[in-house]
């Protein structure tokens, strides 16, 4: 999509339509990703800060939030059921993307109609490992990190313990 508003509107008006996948969590539709744990805590921390006047201020706020969350990340115990198999996992965060995230760029799917969810979780525990995982995720390299478990699946049922959890849905 062109950056010029006029050219972007023209390109969208001429664009062909096609079907793309959407996913659902607890009856709520999402088109990009569901995050629980670390990313949700980071967003919650960032939202406590004042309104940002620029993109730079928002980026700086994200770094401050990351520093707050990385010092004491909350661990989640969860049960993941896919393809008639159940796996137990302890993680600081889980992302379920609507289609597998593409490698080597910001986290978004290159293919929008593959019908496959991307599940990404990490057992990272020490602060240095968490820093490496979050840095890799920020530049689209999480799926290639040995600290990230990637489970592409067509359907998934995730169960959490009794503690309430924070989530982000995009």
N, C-alpha and C positions, 0 to 999 in steps of 0.2 A: 504494500500500500504506500503510495507516495506520501511524503511528509507535508506537502502543501495541502491545505484543507480543500481547496477547489479541485485539485487533481485527485485527491483521495476520494472525494464525493463522486467525481466522474468515473473513476476506476471501479468503485463499488456499484454504481448504477449499471455499468456494463458487465460486471462479473457474472459468471455462470453460477447457478446454485447447485449444490450437491448435498447429499446426506453425509452427516458426520456422527460419530458416536457421542452419546452422553452417558453419564453414570449416575447412580442413585445411592444415597446413604440415608438410612432411616427415613425413606420417603422423600428426601430432598435431592433434587437434580443438581449435578455439577458438571462443568465442561472442561475443567483443567485438573484440579487436584484437591484431595482432602488431606490435611496434615493434622497429626496429633503429637503431643509431646513437645519437643524442642522448638520447632517452628511456631507452633501455636503460642508457646510461652514467650517467644521473641516478639511476636506480633502484639500480644497483650501488653508486654512491657513497653513497646514503642508507642502504643496508643495512650499510655499514661502521660506522655510528653506533650508539650504545647503544639499547636498547629504549626505546620511547616510552611514557610514562605517560599521555599525553593526546593528543587530536586536535591541539591547539595545538602540542605539542612535535613531532609528526610534520610538521605544516605548516612549522614553523621549520626542521626538519631538511631538508625538501624545498628550502627557499630556500637554505640553506647548500650543499646538494648542487648545486643549479642554478648557484650562483656558482662552485663548483669546476669544473664541466663546461664552462660557457660561456667560461671563460678559455682553454681549449685544446681545442676540439671536434675530434674525429677525423672526417675526411672519408671517405666511402665511394664507391667507384666501382662501379656496378652496371649490369647489363643487364636490362631489363624487356621480356618478350615477352608481348604480348596481341594477340588477334585477328589473328594472323599478321603482326604488325608488331613489330620490335625497336627499342627506344630505349635509348641509353646515357645514364646520368645520373651526375653527381657531386653528392653531397648530404651534409649532416650528419646527416640522419635520414629514415627512411621509416616510415610507419604504413600498415598494411593493415587496414582495418576490415571486419568482417563486416556488411555493409550500409553505405550512405552515412551519415556522421555528420550529425546534425541541426544547423542553424545557431542561433546565439544562446544556447546554453546549454552546460553541461559536455559534453565530448565523448562522446556516445552516439547510437545510431541511433534515429530516430523511428519508422521502419518496419522491422520485424524479419523480413519475408518477401519482400523485393523481389528477392532473388536477384542482387544486385549488390554486388561488393566496392568499397570506397572506398580508393583509393591516394592518399596524401598525402606529398609530398616537397618539400624546399626546397633551393634552391641558395645560400641565405643564407651569407654568409662573414664580413663584419665583425661584431664583437661587437654593435653597435647593431642590425643587422638580425636577428641571432639572438635578441636580447632581444625585439624586436617580434614575431617569429614565435612564440616560446614564450609570450609574454603573450597573443597572439591565440588560440593553441591552448588555453590554460588556461581561457578563457572561451567557448570554442566558436565562435570567429570565424576559425579557421585557413583554412577553405575560401574565405573571402571576402578573404583577404590576397593582394595581388599577389606576395608572396614565397613562396607555396605553390602548387605544381602539383597539381591534383586530377584523377585519372584514374579515373572509375568504370568498372569492367569486371566481366564475369561470371567470368572466369578469368585467372590471371596466372602467369607463370613468372619468378622473379627469380633472377639469378645474380650472385654476388659474386666478387670477386677471391680470391686464395689465402689472404689473411690471415683468421684466425678472427674472427668477429664476435659481439658480445653481442646477445641478443634478450630481449624480454619477451613473454609470451603470456598474454593474459587471456581 
